[in-house]
Amino acid sequence: MKKNLFKVLAFAFAATTLSANANEVLSIGASPVPHAEILEQVKPVLAKEGVDLKIVEFNDYVQPNIATSDGEIDLNYFQHRPYLESFIKDHGSDLVEVAGIHIEPIGVYSKKVKSLADLKEGATVTIPNDPTNGGRALLLLQSAGLITLEDPKSLTSTELDIKDNPKKLVIKGIEAAQLPRSLDDVDISVINSNYAISAKFNPLKDSLYIENSDSPYVNLIVGNSKSAKKDSVQKLVKALQSPEVKKFIEEKYKGAVVAAF
């Protein structure tokens, strides 16, 4: 009897010790490329600091914000500030910007022409159909000299705001993740770098035209009003904004992704 009691006490002590030493789990939603790849680089660092980073991959721009707002995950890492501001305005959520990590230049791609100068009148163009990335794509087309917008500096222009369209381009908005697949059916497509990389494109080599590195579209770590205050979140930000991660971004993506710290 006494021997069994010692076993029970020993098991209880071991369980208590294990619980005390268990790392805090910090969950974060991310696009597979490059966000999840970048996050993987800091998992070992955080584990040594008592934080187990759980990466949940998403392939759209809506669900990770909903999951973060609802508390299903602590954070997300996939979006830039204009998109976050638009989402909060439309959905009234309590999402909070935590830190900026990198920029993914948006670019123009094609399987049918080798230069934008080769575009014929009436050529078909696909762009992201969400408001902020759509506006961003139109600004890029304007920068490339293909169109002129009523407000040349607006981040939220739509196809209805095009002032001049000398080549009479037919511009269609589709879901951002589907843009690489549209290339077989259109003349050019304006694609976010994360989806371009996933489709095996090298943005610097394969794009016909690409956004400047001074883009305002910095990709952010985003939390909700509660999760953003966690100490573990600051540990994550410190790890991400390290010289080691900056070097990884430079060597891995070779300019297709640019550190913003």
C-alpha positions in Angstrom: 0.0 0.0 0.0 2.8 2.4 1.0 4.7 1.5 -2.1 1.7 2.3 -4.3 1.3 5.6 -2.6 4.9 6.5 -3.4 4.2 5.7 -7.0 1.1 8.0 -7.1 3.0 10.8 -5.4 6.0 10.4 -7.8 3.7 10.5 -10.8 1.9 13.6 -9.5 5.2 15.3 -8.9 6.4 14.5 -12.4 3.2 15.7 -14.0 3.3 18.9 -12.0 7.0 19.5 -13.1 6.2 18.8 -16.7 3.3 21.2 -16.6 5.4 23.9 -15.1 8.1 23.4 -17.7 5.7 23.2 -20.7 6.1 25.9 -23.3 3.4 28.4 -24.0 1.7 27.7 -27.4 1.4 30.7 -29.7 -0.7 30.1 -32.8 -0.3 32.1 -36.0 -2.1 31.9 -39.3 0.0 32.5 -42.4 0.2 32.1 -46.2 2.4 29.2 -47.1 4.9 31.3 -49.0 6.8 33.2 -47.9 5.2 33.8 -44.5 5.1 30.3 -43.1 8.6 29.7 -44.4 9.9 32.8 -42.6 8.1 31.7 -39.4 9.7 28.3 -39.5 13.1 30.0 -39.1 12.2 31.3 -35.7 10.5 28.3 -34.2 13.8 26.9 -32.6 14.7 30.3 -31.2 11.2 30.7 -29.6 11.2 27.2 -28.2 14.4 28.0 -26.2 12.5 31.0 -24.8 9.5 28.9 -23.7 7.2 29.5 -26.7 6.0 26.8 -29.1 5.0 28.5 -32.3 2.1 26.7 -34.0 1.8 27.7 -37.7 -1.6 27.3 -39.3 -1.5 27.7 -43.1 -4.3 29.6 -45.0 -4.7 30.0 -48.7 -7.0 33.0 -48.7 -7.1 36.6 -47.4 -10.3 36.4 -45.3 -10.3 33.4 -43.0 -7.0 34.2 -41.1 -8.4 37.5 -40.0 -11.7 36.0 -39.0 -9.9 33.3 -37.0 -7.7 35.8 -35.3 -10.6 38.1 -34.5 -12.6 35.2 -33.0 -9.6 34.0 -30.9 -9.2 30.7 -32.7 -5.6 31.7 -33.4 -3.5 34.3 -31.6 -2.0 36.1 -34.6 -1.8 36.1 -38.4 0.9 37.0 -40.8 -0.1 37.5 -44.5 -1.4 41.0 -45.1 -0.3 44.6 -45.6 -1.6 47.7 -43.8 -4.1 48.9 -46.5 -5.8 45.5 -46.5 -5.9 45.3 -42.7 -7.5 48.8 -42.6 -10.0 47.9 -45.2 -10.9 44.6 -43.4 -11.4 46.4 -40.1 -13.6 49.0 -41.8 -15.8 46.4 -43.5 -16.0 43.9 -40.6 -15.7 46.0 -37.5 -13.2 43.6 -35.9 -10.7 44.3 -33.1 -7.7 43.3 -35.1 -4.4 45.1 -34.0 -1.2 45.7 -36.0 1.7 44.4 -34.1 4.8 44.8 -36.3 5.9 45.1 -39.9 8.2 42.3 -41.3 8.6 42.4 -45.0 7.4 43.7 -48.4 6.4 41.5 -51.3 6.6 43.5 -54.5 3.6 42.9 -56.8 4.4 42.2 -60.4 3.0 41.8 -63.9 3.3 38.3 -65.5 2.5 36.7 -68.8 2.8 33.5 -70.8 1.8 35.2 -74.0 3.9 38.3 -74.3 7.6 39.0 -73.5 7.2 42.8 -73.0 4.4 45.1 -72.1 5.1 46.9 -75.3 3.8 43.8 -77.1 0.3 44.1 -75.6 -2.3 44.5 -78.3 -5.4 46.6 -78.2 -8.1 44.9 -76.2 -5.7 42.6 -74.3 -7.1 40.9 -71.2 -5.7 41.6 -67.8 -6.5 39.9 -64.5 -5.9 41.6 -61.1 -6.8 40.7 -57.5 -10.4 41.3 -56.7 -10.1 42.4 -53.1 -10.3 46.2 -52.8 -6.8 47.0 -51.6 -4.8 44.6 -53.8 -7.0 45.6 -56.7 -6.1 49.3 -56.1 -2.5 48.3 -55.8 -2.6 46.4 -59.1 -4.1 49.4 -60.8 -1.4 51.7 -59.5 1.2 49.3 -60.9 -0.5 49.3 -64.3 -0.5 53.1 -64.1 3.2 53.1 -63.2 3.9 50.9 -66.2 2.2 53.5 -68.4 -0.8 51.3 -69.4 -3.6 53.3 -67.8 -4.2 56.6 -66.0 -6.4 56.8 -62.8 -8.7 59.7 -61.9 -6.8 60.0 -58.6 -3.2 58.8 -59.5 -2.3 58.3 -55.8 -5.4 56.5 -54.5 -4.8 53.2 -52.9 -8.4 52.1 -53.4 -9.1 52.8 -57.0 -11.3 50.4 -59.0 -11.7 49.7 -62.7 -14.4 52.4 -62.6 -11.7 55.0 -61.7 -9.7 54.5 -64.8 -9.4 57.8 -66.7 -7.4 56.8 -69.7 -7.0 53.3 -71.1 -5.3 53.8 -74.5 -5.0 50.1 -75.3 -8.5 49.5 -74.2 -7.4 46.8 -71.9 -10.1 44.5 -70.5 -9.4 44.3 -66.8 -11.0 41.6 -64.7 -10.7 41.0 -61.0 -10.4 37.5 -59.6 -9.4 35.9 -56.3 -5.7 36.6 -55.7 -4.8 32.9 -55.2 -6.3 32.1 -58.6 -4.2 34.7 -60.6 -1.3 32.4 -61.5 -3.8 29.9 -63.0 -5.4 32.6 -65.1 -2.2 33.2 -67.1 -3.1 30.5 -69.7 -6.3 32.4 -70.5 -5.3 36.1 -70.4 -2.6 38.3 -71.8 -1.1 39.6 -68.5 -1.9 39.2 -64.8 -0.9 41.3 -61.8 0.1 38.8 -59.1 1.2 39.2 -55.5 4.7 37.8 -54.9 3.6 35.1 -52.4 1.3 33.5 -55.0 3.8 34.1 -57.8 6.5 32.3 -55.7 4.1 29.4 -54.9 3.5 29.1 -58.7 7.3 28.7 -59.2 7.8 32.2 -60.6 10.9 34.2 -59.7 9.4 37.8 -59.4 12.7 39.5 -60.3 13.4 37.3 -63.3 9.9 36.4 -64.6 7.9 39.5 -64.1 7.5 42.0 -67.0 7.2 44.9 -64.5 7.5 44.9 -60.7 6.7 47.3 -57.9 9.5 49.5 -56.5 11.1 48.6 -53.2 9.7 51.8 -51.5 6.2 50.3 -51.6 3.9 51.2 -48.6 2.5 47.6 -48.6 4.5 46.2 -45.6 3.3 42.7 -44.5 2.3 42.7 -40.8 2.0 40.5 -37.8 -1.6 41.1 -36.7 -3.3 40.1 -33.5 -6.6 40.8 -31.7 -6.9 43.2 -28.8 -6.0 40.5 -26.2 -3.5 38.4 -28.0 -1.4 41.4 -29.1 -0.5 42.1 -25.5 1.1 38.7 -24.8 4.7 38.7 -23.9 5.2 35.8 -26.2 4.2 38.0 -29.1 7.0 40.4 -28.4 9.4 37.5 -28.3 8.1 36.5 -31.8 8.6 40.0 -33.2 12.1 40.2 -31.8 13.0 36.9 -33.3 11.5 37.9 -36.7 13.2 41.2 -36.8 16.7 39.7 -36.3 19.8 39.9 -38.5 19.4 36.1 -39.0 15.9 36.4 -40.4 16.9 39.3 -42.6 19.8 37.3 -44.0 17.5 34.3 -44.6 15.0 36.6 -46.5 17.8 38.0 -48.6 19.4 34.6 -49.5 16.1 32.7 -49.9 14.1 35.1 -52.0 16.8 37.2 -53.7 14.9 40.4 -53.8 11.4 38.9 -54.4 10.8 39.5 -50.7 12.4 42.4 -48.9 12.9 42.8 -45.2 11.2 45.9 -43.8 13.2 46.2 -40.6 
